[in-house]
């Protein structure tokens, strides 16, 4: 048994396919299949059920894969410790970020981060909360940025900021109010994101629509919802960072909540095995410094669960 075999084993688990794992590991599929069979023979355990597509680990196989992940994670930790000792600001971070944060947060820090840390590569993908958790567990990404708390035993959360919610509406009556209460929102004109977005769940928690409400579940992103409201009317809930991207006429449609203002907690999350801790801390500190100029939450808030 060697580290290369463990890397192949984890890759098969990550991608659920011998063909995809072979491509990612830059080996042929027969070579990968042979290495897997050799490992199974050595351990006298069937690790994957070959009859399932995608390939799924057996009960005993999953335990072996999880242990292999820990071993590989520990090796990455050793490398990270060595870099810390030499104060090296180099490396590669794979980041997953949810769609209701990505377009508003990333433009604020990516350029300055790239200028300050040119030898740190960020590989970013926009995915849902469930996908971030799954990919963290499989080791496909290093960190995620999403709404918390998750209360997940394998995930470590590090709070970045609290972001309050606002009402975006075409309703002239609501626009005239200085601050509104939840009861003021007409549930039948409420636009929501499609299922799979945690912000959709938070809006439902904030507004608590009745079963006979005519809620429209159609949009895949907030920008689409804003355009729909601008042209067809209606109401939605938007996060604070989105405010800086609205133009003058759109800002007139923003209404504030009365305190305690509904808000969400945004955090960096990572596997509890502390992979690439040095790089994660660099990114975390940079985002915190950037957001000091953007968010000034001194009001009383109520955190809405994602």
Secondary structure by P-SEA (a helix, b strand, c coil): ccaaaaaaaaaaaacccaaaaaaaacccaaaaaaaaaaaaaaacccccccccccccccaaaaaaaaaaaaaaaaaaaaaaaaaaaacccbbbbbbbbccccccccccccaaaaaaaccccccbbbbbcaaaaaaaaaaccccccccccccccccbbbbbcbbbbbbbbbccccccccccccccccccccccccccccaaaaaaaaacccccccccccccccaaaaaaaaacccccccccccccccccaaaaaaccccccccbbbbbbbbccccccaaaaaaaaaaaaaaaaccccccccbbbbbcc
